[in-house]
Every structure is written in C-alpha cells, then in structure tokens.
Amino acid sequence: MWRFIKRLLIGKPLKTLDEGTQQLTRTKALALLSSDALSSVAYGTEQITTALLAAGTVALWWQLPIAGLVLILLAAIVLSYRQIIHAYPGGGGAYVVTSENWGRNAGLVAGGSLLVDYMLTVAVSVASGTEAITSALPMLRPYTVAIAIMMILILMAINLRGLRESATFLTVPVYFFIVMMLLLIGFGFYNILTGKIQYHATAAVGTSFAGATPLLFMLAFSSGSSSLTGVEAISNAVPNFKKPKARNAAATLGIMAIILGLFFGGITFMSYWFGLVPNSQVTLLSQIGEKAFGHGALFYVFQVSTALILAVAANTGFSAFPQLAYNLAKDKFMPHIYLDKGDRLSYSNGIMSLAVGAILLVLIFNGSTERLIPLYAIGVFVPFTLSQSGMIRHWLREKSGRWVAKIFINFVGATISAVLVITLMVLHFGSVWPYFLIMPLLIQVFRRINRHYRLVAKQLRVISEEPVKRHTYSGSTVIVMVSNLTKVTAQAIDYAKSIGDVVIAMHVSFDSNPQKERKLGEEFKREFPDIRYVDIHSSYRSITEPAVRFVDEINKGADSRNHTLTILIPRFVPRHSWQNALHNQNSVRLHNALANRNVIVSMYYYHLKE
C-alpha cells in the first residue's frame, strides 16, 4: 500500500543515467528559482510606505529615492552573483565563496544563515499565500494553519517528483504573474500618460517634513530591501542547469533581475503617483490593480495571479535548501544523508527536512509570520555581505579580467548590505535577536558533526602512517538468542554450529509460567544435546537487559580464550511487510541494544512463504 501511494504521489524511479533529462533550461529555471524574488513585489513597496507613514503621508515621496537605492543594491548583488556563478560553477553560492575567501567559520555563518532563511522563506511565503486565500474566502480563516501546512506538503510532494516536473508545475503561476504584472504596469502607465488618472501624490518630491531623519530613511530602506530575498538562489543551483551551466545560470539571473527591477520600480512609481496609502484591509498592490484595471474582470484575474505567486514563492526554498545542504554535507558539516538522491533524482532528504522545519515554524507562529520578516531579511543580508566582500578578496588574489571594475561592484554591494545588517540589528533588534542564539548553536552543531566524521575517518583509515594492528583469533563463540523452539531457531542453531567453535543457546524466562519455561528447556536439550542451554530469569519482563548482561559476561571469557563473540538473533520475516505490525519486535530491540557492545551482532532471517 505504501509503495503504491509513494508511486502515485512521486512517480516511478528514474535511472541515474536519466539525470541529464532533469536539468533545467532557462525558461524552467526562471519559474523554479525566481518565484520568491518575484513575489516580493507584492509586499516590498508596501513595507517601505508602511515604515514612512510613521512620519505622516507627506513622507511618502521618500519611497522613490529609497526604491532607487534598493534597485542599486539589486544591480550590485546580481552583478556580484553573476561573478560568483562563473568563478564557482559548482554551486554553493555564498557558502562556498565565503568559505574560500574568509575561512571555514565565516562560511558556516553564511551557510547556516541561508539554511535557516530558506525555512523562513517557506514559512513566510506560505503564510502570505494563505492570507491571500483567506482574504478572498473569509470562511476559511479558522483553518489558516491547516491550509498553510497542506500547502507545504503539496510543494514537498511536487519537488520530490524531481526538478523537471516541479519546474513544469511552477511555469504556469510564475509566468501568469509575469504577464499580469506587465499588463498592470502597461495599463497603469497608459492611464498616467493619457491623463485618465491624474497626479494624486500625497506630497511633491523634495517636500520637507518633520521627522525627516536618517533613522526613518534607513528604517524604510531596510524594510523595502526584503524585496531582494531569493536573489541568491540561482547561484546555489548552478549544477541543476543544462550545459553550459554557468552561462545559463548567469543569463537566468540577469533576466530575473530585469523583471524584478521593472516590477518593483513600476509598482513604487505608481504607488507614489496615485497617492496610495497602506491599508490594513486592502494591500497596496491590490489598490494599484484597481487603479490600473478598474473593478472589472482583469482586476480579479490579477488578484488570482498574485495569490498564486505568493502561494508558490516558497518553492525557491525547496529548490535552494537541498543544494546548500548537499554542499555542507559534502564538506562533512551536515549528515551524509543529504548527499543522497531519491527515486526522482532530487535531494529528497533535504526537501523533507525543509518541509518539517517550515511546518514547525507555521505551528509555532500560528500561521502568522509577519514578525519573522526582519529575521528573514538578516538571514539574507549577512550572506550577501560575506559573499560580496569575499569576492573582493577573490579578485585581489586572482587579478583576472576587469578585476578593478568587479571589485567596485562588489564593494558597493558589500557596503550597502553591511549597512542594512547593522540597521536591522539596531532598529529591529526585538525581531532579529533569535539570530544571535540560533547561529552559534547551529555552528556548534556543524562543528560537532564535522568532528565526528573526522574521528570516524581517522579510526577506520587502513592506510596511514601508523602500522595497522592485526589480530589473529584462535576460535569463535556464538550465542544464539532463543525465544522458543521453532524451525527458525533450529536452523539458526545449525548455522551457528557451522561458524562457531563454541555455541551457546540463551533464553530469557519470566515468572508468568515457570512450567512452560522448564518444558522449553527440556525440549531444547532433547533436540540439541550437544549445545549448552542457558535460561536467564527476568523478574521485570525485560529481555534486553538480562541478555546484555549475559553477553558482557560471556565476552570476558571469550577474550580470555582469544575468541570472537557473535550474537545470532533468529527472526522470521512475514511475506507482506504490513504483517510485521502483527508481531513483536523483540529481535530488533535486542539487535539495537547489543549493537553498542564490543561484539558481532547478526540476524538470521527465516522467510515465511504464506
């Protein structure tokens, strides 16, 4: 049943040789990797105007210079990440760049920040999509958390089907939104140029106002810079592109930046021209849509496209997190399970881990994640700062091509990103303080994992400077765990006799039926008179503890005789996997308990035919 459900949801396994068919064209990569960045136009301008409104509507003209600075930062970041794509075509983005140029610890800060940020990306994006759905259908508001979790599970299932299928699925909502945004900007500017919509700005550009402080400017700028989240995702996923990988990835990043810049700039200008003010009941983008399209069919179609892009924006995290987890696991800072590809050639463990993390965030914050946006932003701009400053060191070392111009671009991006990080820390400390707890803990986890892998490698390495200590054993002792006298027990005893010089049968008995236990001992001795049979009494109905104590005692004797000690656990295997639930799992518990002892533990399987 489970296999049928898995195949229904995920599809048939793909051969390793089919990996080339899963790589992305520019068209599909744009849909798969840009949904988060493009969706930010739905709230980026609103974040700026909301912050400015603290000084009154007269301050709203500041949204134009702030948007200009955001676009400069976007240009610097995109040009920098295009450099990263060509300089580091193996993927990994900020983590790889920072590790190579600033050292491993700084690299772990960049990688850890992005891992957490991708979880936040999914949680925030899904919450925004859920809000759009419940705004249209208020009767669904009591089910906000359930809807958000369902959306995460759907996105997880889509991504488990592989890159190509998830990209195909996302093509419709992403390109639908792009088309509707182009129509919005086209209709809006047509109405402005033809005079159908008069100039209604709340204040002319250059108007002075009380409260015009650098602090207000930076507060609004840091809020609006949330529009740049998700830009780095393409640099992490370079290996997923068709050849030439670096060129296709860089071109896709450039196309995404042009679209994002056009949308963000157009939305901000129309917000200023129309004199719109943030409203808790209606989003700024919705107000602009109503101005451009009127209240007809196009307006509602536009609302649907906005809800769809917000709902699927989380997919950028599902695309970027597994690739970043792969790079960290490759460097032995995350478990090696993140190196494995699933049936559909996707990094399925990374996809499922991201889904679990995002669901936990949704549950903790009850489906409302507005408080996470500053934390979400700092998780992006710390890696931005580290990677772009790292590229300055890279070009100073390489001095290839137009390295001076490249350094200037990286310097602009790194400086603005660093200022934003400081601003977020100062002005939004109440929201970003968890970052200073999460990152040290995460880096400590990375180091512990790395230390474990290094110690394992050191202990298991055969070829080393030290001579390998070999051991010659004089014999073998085998202990067979006996629950009752059956075919599987009998065959296990026969097998033990073939591999062991000394064979011991061990049974754990309880108080419940002493006569039955005594009868089992007599039957065993009749069947196997040459095998030592040991009955261990347990007053507390525990099998594992008496067994472990007995094995420890026998192990001491085996060491003194220079014998290996093998524990053989008989186990019958039902014909159908679901039938395992009908039987106790004592053999598995024994195996797990004895695996920690310095002995050989082996299962003897007897397969049932019916």
C-alpha positions as CSV (number, residue, x, y, z in Angstrom):
1,M,0.0,0.0,0.0
2,W,2.8,2.4,1.0
3,R,4.7,1.7,-2.2
4,F,1.5,2.3,-4.3
5,I,0.9,5.7,-2.6
6,K,4.5,6.7,-3.0
7,R,4.4,5.9,-6.7
8,L,1.1,7.7,-7.1
9,L,2.5,10.9,-5.4
10,I,6.1,10.9,-6.6
11,G,6.2,8.7,-9.7
12,K,8.3,5.9,-10.9
13,P,12.1,5.8,-10.0
14,L,14.4,7.4,-12.5
15,K,17.7,5.8,-13.6
16,T,20.9,7.6,-12.7
17,L,21.6,7.9,-16.4
18,D,18.4,10.0,-16.7
19,E,19.9,12.8,-14.7
20,G,20.6,14.8,-17.8
21,T,16.9,14.9,-18.6
22,Q,16.2,16.6,-15.2
23,Q,18.5,19.6,-15.8
24,L,16.9,23.0,-16.3
25,T,16.5,25.2,-19.3
26,R,16.5,29.0,-18.7
27,T,12.7,29.1,-19.0
28,K,12.1,26.4,-16.4
29,A,14.8,27.6,-14.1
30,L,13.3,31.1,-14.1
31,A,10.0,29.6,-13.0
32,L,11.6,27.3,-10.4
33,L,14.1,29.6,-8.8
34,S,12.7,33.1,-9.1
35,S,9.2,32.7,-7.5
36,D,10.4,34.0,-4.2
37,A,12.1,37.1,-5.6
38,L,9.3,38.0,-8.0
39,S,6.6,37.5,-5.3
40,S,8.4,40.2,-3.2
41,V,7.0,42.9,-5.4
42,A,3.6,42.1,-3.8
43,Y,4.8,43.5,-0.4
44,G,8.2,45.3,-1.0
45,T,6.8,48.7,-1.7
46,E,4.2,48.3,0.9
47,Q,6.9,47.6,3.5
48,I,8.6,51.0,2.6
49,T,5.4,53.1,2.7
50,T,4.3,51.5,6.0
51,A,7.6,52.5,7.6
52,L,7.4,56.0,6.1
53,L,3.8,56.5,7.3
54,A,5.1,56.9,10.8
55,A,6.1,60.5,9.8
56,G,2.8,61.2,8.0
57,T,1.6,60.9,4.4
58,V,3.9,63.8,3.4
59,A,6.8,61.5,3.9
60,L,5.6,59.0,1.2
61,W,7.6,60.8,-1.6
62,W,10.7,59.2,0.0
63,Q,9.6,55.9,-1.4
64,L,11.1,57.0,-4.8
65,P,14.7,57.6,-3.6
66,I,14.5,54.5,-1.3
67,A,13.3,52.4,-4.3
68,G,16.2,53.8,-6.3
69,L,18.7,52.7,-3.7
70,V,17.0,49.2,-3.5
71,L,17.5,49.0,-7.3
72,I,21.1,50.0,-7.0
73,L,21.6,47.3,-4.4
74,L,19.8,44.8,-6.6
75,A,22.1,45.6,-9.5
76,A,25.2,45.3,-7.3
77,I,24.0,42.0,-5.8
78,V,23.0,40.5,-9.2
79,L,26.3,41.5,-10.9
80,S,28.2,40.1,-7.9
81,Y,26.3,36.8,-8.1
82,R,26.9,36.6,-11.8
83,Q,30.6,36.8,-11.0
84,I,30.1,34.1,-8.3
85,I,28.4,31.8,-10.8
86,H,31.3,32.0,-13.3
87,A,34.0,31.8,-10.6
88,Y,32.3,29.0,-8.6
89,P,30.3,27.0,-11.2
90,G,30.0,24.0,-8.8
91,G,27.2,25.9,-6.9
92,G,27.0,26.6,-3.2
93,G,26.8,30.4,-3.7
94,A,27.6,32.5,-0.6
95,Y,28.6,29.4,1.5
96,V,31.4,28.3,-1.0
97,V,32.6,31.9,-1.7
98,T,32.8,32.9,2.0
99,S,34.5,29.6,3.0
100,E,37.2,30.0,0.4
101,N,37.8,33.7,1.0
102,W,37.0,34.3,4.7
103,G,37.6,30.9,6.1
104,R,35.5,28.0,7.3
105,N,33.9,29.7,10.3
106,A,32.6,32.6,8.2
107,G,31.5,30.1,5.6
108,L,29.4,28.3,8.2
109,V,27.8,31.6,9.2
110,A,26.8,32.2,5.6
111,G,25.6,28.6,5.0
112,G,23.8,28.4,8.4
113,S,22.1,31.8,7.8
114,L,20.8,30.6,4.4
115,L,19.6,27.3,5.7
116,V,17.5,29.0,8.3
117,D,16.5,31.6,5.9
118,Y,15.1,29.1,3.4
119,M,12.9,27.6,6.1
120,L,11.7,31.1,6.9
121,T,11.2,31.7,3.1
122,V,8.8,28.7,3.0
123,A,7.0,29.7,6.2
124,V,6.6,33.4,5.3
125,S,5.6,32.7,1.7
126,V,3.1,30.1,2.6
127,A,1.6,32.3,5.3
128,S,1.3,35.1,2.7
129,G,-0.4,32.8,0.3
130,T,-2.7,31.5,3.0
131,E,-3.6,35.1,3.9
132,A,-4.4,35.8,0.2
133,I,-6.7,32.8,0.1
134,T,-8.5,33.6,3.4
135,S,-8.9,37.2,2.4
136,A,-10.8,36.1,-0.6
137,L,-12.7,33.3,1.3
138,P,-13.1,34.6,4.9
139,M,-14.9,31.4,6.0
140,L,-11.5,29.6,5.8
141,R,-9.8,31.8,8.4
142,P,-10.2,29.3,11.2
143,Y,-8.3,26.8,9.1
144,T,-5.3,29.1,8.4
145,V,-2.7,26.8,10.0
146,A,-4.1,23.7,8.3
147,I,-4.1,25.4,4.9
148,A,-0.5,26.5,5.3
149,I,0.6,23.0,6.3
150,M,-1.3,21.5,3.4
151,M,0.4,23.9,1.0
152,I,3.8,23.0,2.4
153,L,3.1,19.2,2.0
154,I,1.9,19.8,-1.6
155,L,5.0,21.7,-2.5
156,M,7.1,19.0,-0.9
157,A,5.4,16.3,-3.0
158,I,5.8,18.3,-6.2
159,N,9.6,18.8,-5.5
160,L,10.0,15.1,-4.6
161,R,8.9,14.4,-8.2
162,G,12.1,15.9,-9.5
163,L,13.4,19.2,-10.8
164,R,11.8,18.9,-14.3
165,E,8.3,18.2,-13.0
166,S,8.4,20.8,-10.2
167,A,9.6,23.4,-12.7
168,T,6.8,22.5,-15.2
169,F,4.3,22.9,-12.4
170,L,5.6,26.3,-11.5
171,T,5.7,27.6,-15.0
172,V,2.0,28.4,-15.1
173,P,1.7,30.5,-11.9
174,V,5.1,32.3,-12.4
175,Y,4.6,33.2,-16.0
176,F,0.9,34.0,-15.3
177,F,2.0,36.5,-12.7
178,I,4.7,38.0,-15.0
179,V,2.1,38.5,-17.8
180,M,-0.4,40.1,-15.4
181,M,2.3,42.4,-13.9
182,L,3.3,43.6,-17.3
183,L,-0.3,44.3,-18.1
184,L,-0.6,46.1,-14.8
185,I,2.4,48.4,-15.5
186,G,1.3,48.8,-19.1
187,F,-2.3,49.8,-18.2
188,G,-1.1,52.0,-15.3
189,F,1.4,54.0,-17.3
190,Y,-1.0,54.3,-20.2
191,N,-3.6,55.8,-17.8
192,I,-1.0,58.2,-16.5
193,L,0.3,59.3,-19.9
194,T,-3.2,59.7,-21.4
195,G,-4.3,61.7,-18.3
196,K,-7.0,59.2,-17.4
197,I,-5.5,59.1,-13.9
198,Q,-4.4,62.5,-12.6
199,Y,-1.4,63.2,-10.4
200,H,-2.6,62.5,-6.8
201,A,0.7,62.2,-4.9
202,T,0.4,63.0,-1.2
203,A,3.4,65.3,-1.4
204,A,5.7,66.6,-4.2
205,V,9.2,65.3,-4.5
206,G,11.5,67.4,-2.3
207,T,8.8,68.4,0.2
208,S,10.4,68.9,3.7
209,F,8.6,67.4,6.7
210,A,9.0,66.9,10.4
211,G,10.7,63.6,11.3
212,A,12.8,63.5,8.1
213,T,15.7,61.8,9.8
214,P,18.3,59.3,8.6
215,L,16.8,56.9,11.1
216,L,13.4,56.9,9.3
217,F,15.1,56.6,5.9
218,M,17.1,53.5,7.0
219,L,14.1,52.0,8.7
220,A,12.1,52.2,5.4
221,F,15.1,51.1,3.3
222,S,15.7,48.1,5.5
223,S,12.0,47.2,5.2
224,G,11.9,47.6,1.5
225,S,15.1,45.5,1.0
226,S,13.1,42.4,1.8
227,S,12.2,42.6,-1.9
228,L,15.7,41.2,-2.6
229,T,15.3,37.9,-0.7
230,G,15.6,34.9,-3.0
231,V,18.0,36.6,-5.5
232,E,20.9,34.3,-4.4
233,A,19.0,31.0,-5.0
234,I,20.2,30.7,-8.7
235,S,23.9,30.8,-7.6
236,N,23.3,27.9,-5.3
237,A,21.7,25.8,-8.0
238,V,24.2,26.1,-10.9
239,P,24.7,22.3,-11.2
240,N,21.0,21.9,-12.0
241,F,21.2,23.9,-15.3
242,K,21.7,22.5,-18.7
243,K,25.1,23.0,-20.3
244,P,26.8,25.4,-20.4
245,K,25.7,25.6,-16.8
246,A,27.4,28.8,-15.7
247,R,26.3,30.7,-18.8
248,N,22.7,29.6,-18.5
249,A,22.6,30.3,-14.8
250,A,24.1,33.8,-15.2
251,A,21.6,34.6,-18.0
252,T,18.7,33.4,-15.9
253,L,19.8,35.6,-13.0
254,G,20.1,38.6,-15.3
255,I,16.6,38.0,-16.7
256,M,15.1,37.7,-13.3
257,A,16.8,40.9,-12.1
258,I,15.5,42.9,-15.1
259,I,11.9,41.6,-14.4
260,L,12.2,42.2,-10.7
261,G,13.7,45.7,-11.1
262,L,11.0,46.6,-13.7
263,F,8.2,45.4,-11.5
264,F,9.5,46.9,-8.2
265,G,10.3,50.3,-9.9
266,G,6.9,50.4,-11.7
267,I,4.9,49.5,-8.6
268,T,6.7,52.1,-6.5
269,F,6.3,54.9,-9.0
270,M,2.5,54.1,-9.4
271,S,2.1,54.0,-5.6
272,Y,3.6,57.5,-5.4
273,W,1.7,58.9,-8.5
274,F,-1.6,57.6,-7.4
275,G,-1.1,58.9,-3.8
276,L,-1.8,55.5,-2.3
277,V,-1.6,54.9,1.5
278,P,-1.1,51.5,3.1
279,N,-4.4,50.0,4.3
280,S,-4.8,47.0,6.7
281,Q,-7.8,45.8,4.8
282,V,-6.5,46.1,1.2
283,T,-2.9,45.6,0.0
284,L,-1.1,48.3,-1.8
285,L,-0.7,46.1,-4.8
286,S,-4.5,45.5,-4.9
287,Q,-5.1,49.2,-4.8
288,I,-2.7,49.7,-7.7
289,G,-4.5,46.9,-9.6
290,E,-7.9,48.6,-9.1
291,K,-6.5,51.9,-10.3
292,A,-5.0,50.3,-13.4
293,F,-7.7,47.8,-14.4
294,G,-10.7,49.3,-12.7
295,H,-13.0,46.9,-10.9
296,G,-13.6,44.5,-13.8
297,A,-12.6,41.0,-14.8
298,L,-8.9,41.9,-15.3
299,F,-8.7,43.1,-11.7
300,Y,-9.9,39.8,-10.3
301,V,-7.6,37.8,-12.7
302,F,-4.7,39.9,-11.4
303,Q,-5.7,39.1,-7.8
304,V,-5.7,35.4,-8.6
305,S,-2.2,35.7,-10.2
306,T,-0.9,37.5,-7.0
307,A,-2.4,34.8,-4.7
308,L,-0.8,32.1,-6.9
309,I,2.7,33.6,-6.9
310,L,2.6,34.2,-3.1
311,A,1.5,30.6,-2.7
312,V,4.3,29.1,-4.8
313,A,7.0,31.6,-3.7
314,A,8.0,29.0,-1.1
315,N,9.3,26.8,-3.8
316,T,12.5,28.8,-4.1
317,G,13.4,27.4,-0.6
318,F,12.6,23.9,-1.8
319,S,15.0,24.3,-4.7
320,A,17.9,26.0,-2.9
321,F,17.9,24.3,0.6
322,P,18.7,20.8,-0.7
323,Q,21.6,22.0,-2.8
324,L,23.1,24.0,0.0
325,A,22.6,21.1,2.4
326,Y,24.4,18.9,-0.2
327,N,27.4,21.3,-0.2
328,L,27.6,21.4,3.6
329,A,27.3,17.6,3.8
330,K,30.0,17.2,1.1
331,D,32.3,19.2,3.4
332,K,31.2,17.0,6.4
333,F,29.2,19.7,8.2
334,M,25.8,18.1,7.8
335,P,24.8,14.4,7.9
336,H,25.7,12.4,4.8
337,I,22.0,11.6,4.1
338,Y,21.9,15.0,2.4
339,L,24.2,13.7,-0.2
340,D,21.8,11.0,-1.4
341,K,19.4,11.5,-4.3
342,G,15.9,10.0,-4.1
343,D,13.9,8.0,-6.6
344,R,13.3,11.0,-8.8
345,L,17.0,12.2,-8.7
346,S,16.2,15.1,-6.3
347,Y,17.8,15.5,-2.9
348,S,14.7,14.2,-1.2
349,N,16.1,14.2,2.4
350,G,16.8,18.0,2.1
351,I,13.3,18.6,0.7
352,M,11.6,16.7,3.5
353,S,13.8,18.3,6.2
354,L,12.9,21.8,4.9
355,A,9.2,20.9,4.9
356,V,9.4,19.7,8.5
357,G,11.2,22.9,9.6
358,A,8.7,25.1,7.8
359,I,5.7,23.3,9.3
360,L,7.2,23.7,12.8
361,L,7.6,27.5,12.2
362,V,4.0,27.7,11.0
363,L,2.8,25.9,14.1
364,I,4.9,28.0,16.5
365,F,3.7,31.3,15.0
366,N,0.2,30.0,14.4
367,G,0.4,30.7,10.6
368,S,1.1,34.4,11.1
369,T,4.8,35.1,10.4
370,E,5.0,38.9,10.0
371,R,7.3,39.1,13.0
372,L,9.7,36.8,11.1
373,I,10.3,39.2,8.2
374,P,13.2,41.2,9.8
375,L,14.8,37.8,10.9
376,Y,14.2,36.6,7.3
377,A,16.0,39.7,5.9
378,I,19.0,39.5,8.2
379,G,19.4,35.8,7.2
380,V,19.8,37.0,3.6
381,F,21.9,40.1,4.1
382,V,24.6,38.5,6.3
383,P,25.5,36.1,3.5
384,F,25.2,38.9,0.9
385,T,27.8,40.9,2.9
386,L,30.1,38.0,3.4
387,S,30.0,36.7,-0.2
388,Q,30.4,40.1,-1.8
389,S,33.3,41.1,0.5
390,G,34.7,37.6,-0.2
391,M,34.6,38.3,-3.9
392,I,36.7,41.5,-3.3
393,R,39.4,39.2,-1.8
394,H,39.0,36.8,-4.7
395,W,39.6,39.4,-7.3
396,L,42.6,40.9,-5.4
397,R,44.1,37.4,-5.4
398,E,43.2,36.5,-9.0
399,K,43.5,39.9,-10.7
400,S,41.9,38.5,-13.9
401,G,39.7,40.3,-16.4
402,R,38.3,43.7,-15.4
403,W,39.1,43.0,-11.8
404,V,39.1,46.6,-10.7
405,A,35.6,47.2,-12.0
406,K,34.5,43.9,-10.5
407,I,35.9,44.9,-7.1
408,F,34.0,48.2,-7.3
409,I,30.7,46.4,-7.9
410,N,31.4,44.0,-5.0
411,F,32.4,46.9,-2.8
412,V,29.1,48.8,-3.5
413,G,27.0,45.6,-2.8
414,A,29.0,44.6,0.3
415,T,28.9,48.2,1.8
416,I,25.1,48.6,1.3
417,S,24.5,45.0,2.6
418,A,26.6,45.7,5.7
419,V,24.8,48.9,6.4
420,L,21.5,47.0,6.1
421,V,22.7,44.3,8.5
422,I,23.7,47.0,11.1
423,T,20.4,48.8,10.6
424,L,18.4,45.6,11.1
425,M,20.4,44.8,14.2
426,V,19.8,48.3,15.7
427,L,16.3,49.1,14.6
428,H,14.7,45.6,14.6
429,F,16.6,44.0,17.4
430,G,13.4,42.9,19.1
431,S,12.7,40.7,16.0
432,V,16.3,39.7,15.0
433,W,17.7,38.7,18.4
434,P,17.0,35.0,17.8
435,Y,19.6,35.1,15.1
436,F,22.3,35.6,17.7
437,L,21.1,32.5,19.5
438,I,20.4,30.3,16.5
439,M,23.7,30.9,14.7
440,P,26.1,30.0,17.5
441,L,24.1,26.8,18.2
442,L,24.0,25.9,14.5
443,I,27.7,26.4,14.0
444,Q,28.4,24.3,17.1
445,V,26.2,21.6,15.6
446,F,28.1,21.8,12.3
447,R,31.5,21.5,14.1
448,R,30.3,18.5,16.2
449,I,29.2,16.8,13.0
450,N,32.5,17.6,11.3
451,R,34.5,16.4,14.3
452,H,32.5,13.1,14.3
453,Y,33.3,12.4,10.6
454,R,36.9,13.3,11.1
455,L,37.2,10.9,14.1
456,V,35.4,8.1,12.2
457,A,37.7,8.6,9.2
458,K,40.8,8.5,11.5
459,Q,39.7,5.4,13.2
460,L,38.6,3.5,10.1
461,R,41.5,4.5,7.8
462,V,43.6,1.4,6.9
463,I,46.4,3.2,5.1
464,S,48.1,5.6,7.5
465,E,51.5,6.4,8.9
466,E,50.8,4.1,11.8
467,P,51.1,0.4,11.2
468,V,47.7,-1.3,11.2
469,K,47.2,-3.6,14.2
470,R,46.0,-7.0,13.0
471,H,44.6,-9.7,15.3
472,T,44.6,-13.5,14.8
473,Y,41.8,-15.3,16.7
474,S,42.1,-18.8,17.9
475,G,38.4,-19.6,17.7
476,S,34.8,-18.3,17.7
477,T,32.0,-18.3,20.2
478,V,28.4,-17.9,19.0
479,I,25.4,-17.1,21.3
480,V,22.0,-17.9,19.8
481,M,19.1,-16.0,21.2
482,V,16.2,-18.4,21.8
483,S,12.6,-17.4,22.4
484,N,11.0,-20.8,21.7
485,L,11.7,-23.9,19.8
486,T,10.7,-23.4,16.1
487,K,12.1,-24.0,12.6
488,V,13.8,-20.7,12.6
489,T,15.5,-21.5,16.0
490,A,16.6,-24.9,14.8
491,Q,18.1,-23.5,11.5
492,A,19.8,-20.7,13.4
493,I,21.4,-23.3,15.8
494,D,22.6,-25.3,12.8
495,Y,24.1,-22.2,11.2
496,A,25.8,-21.2,14.5
497,K,27.4,-24.7,14.7
498,S,28.9,-24.2,11.2
499,I,30.6,-21.0,12.1
500,G,31.4,-21.3,15.8
501,D,33.7,-23.5,17.9
502,V,31.6,-22.9,21.0
503,V,27.8,-22.4,20.6
504,I,25.5,-21.3,23.5
505,A,21.8,-21.0,23.3
506,M,20.3,-18.3,25.6
507,H,16.7,-17.9,26.7
508,V,15.1,-15.2,28.9
509,S,12.3,-16.6,31.1
510,F,9.6,-14.7,33.1
511,D,7.6,-15.5,36.3
512,S,4.3,-15.9,34.4
513,N,4.6,-19.6,33.5
514,P,7.6,-21.4,35.1
515,Q,6.3,-24.8,33.9
516,K,6.2,-23.7,30.3
517,E,9.8,-22.3,30.6
518,R,11.0,-25.6,32.1
519,K,9.4,-27.6,29.4
520,L,11.1,-25.5,26.7
521,G,14.5,-26.2,28.3
522,E,13.8,-29.9,28.3
523,E,12.7,-29.9,24.7
524,F,15.7,-28.0,23.6
525,K,18.1,-30.3,25.3
526,R,16.5,-33.3,23.7
527,E,16.7,-31.7,20.2
528,F,20.3,-30.3,20.7
529,P,22.0,-32.3,23.4
530,D,25.4,-31.0,22.4
531,I,24.5,-27.3,22.8
532,R,24.8,-25.5,26.1
533,Y,21.4,-24.1,27.0
534,V,21.2,-21.1,29.4
535,D,17.9,-19.9,30.9
536,I,18.2,-16.3,32.3
537,H,15.4,-15.4,34.7
538,S,13.9,-11.9,34.4
539,S,11.6,-10.6,37.2
540,Y,10.7,-7.4,35.3
541,R,9.7,-8.9,32.0
542,S,12.7,-7.3,30.2
543,I,14.5,-9.3,27.6
544,T,17.2,-6.8,26.5
545,E,18.8,-6.0,29.9
546,P,19.4,-9.7,31.0
547,A,20.6,-10.5,27.5
548,V,23.1,-7.6,27.5
549,R,24.4,-8.6,31.0
550,F,24.9,-12.2,29.9
551,V,26.7,-11.2,26.7
552,D,29.0,-9.0,28.7
553,E,29.9,-11.9,31.0
554,I,30.5,-14.3,28.1
555,N,32.5,-11.7,26.2
556,K,35.0,-11.6,29.1
557,G,35.5,-15.3,28.8
558,A,35.8,-15.1,25.0
559,D,38.5,-12.5,25.3
560,S,40.4,-14.7,27.7
561,R,40.2,-17.6,25.2
562,N,41.1,-15.3,22.3
563,H,37.7,-16.0,20.7
564,T,35.5,-13.8,18.6
565,L,32.0,-13.4,20.0
566,T,29.0,-13.4,17.6
567,I,25.4,-12.9,18.8
568,L,23.0,-14.6,16.4
569,I,19.4,-13.4,16.6
570,P,16.8,-15.6,14.8
571,R,14.0,-13.6,13.1
572,F,11.2,-14.7,10.8
573,V,10.1,-12.3,8.0
574,P,6.4,-12.3,7.0
575,R,5.6,-12.4,3.3
576,H,3.9,-9.0,3.4
577,S,5.6,-6.0,5.1
578,W,2.3,-4.9,6.8
579,Q,2.2,-8.2,8.7
580,N,5.3,-7.0,10.7
581,A,2.9,-4.9,12.8
582,L,1.2,-8.2,13.9
583,H,4.3,-9.5,15.6
584,N,6.5,-8.2,18.4
585,Q,9.9,-6.6,17.5
586,N,12.0,-8.2,20.3
587,S,14.6,-9.2,17.8
588,V,15.0,-5.7,16.6
589,R,15.2,-4.3,20.1
590,L,17.8,-6.9,21.0
591,H,19.9,-6.1,17.9
592,N,19.8,-2.3,18.8
593,A,20.7,-3.0,22.4
594,L,23.6,-5.2,21.6
595,A,25.0,-3.1,18.7
596,N,26.6,-0.8,21.4
597,R,28.6,-3.7,22.8
598,N,32.0,-4.8,21.5
599,V,30.7,-7.9,19.8
600,I,29.5,-9.1,16.4
601,V,25.7,-9.0,16.1
602,S,24.0,-10.8,13.3
603,M,20.4,-11.5,12.2
604,Y,19.4,-15.0,11.0
605,Y,16.3,-14.5,8.7
606,Y,13.7,-17.1,8.1
607,H,11.3,-16.1,5.3
608,L,7.7,-17.2,5.6
609,K,6.0,-18.3,2.4
610,E,2.4,-17.7,3.3
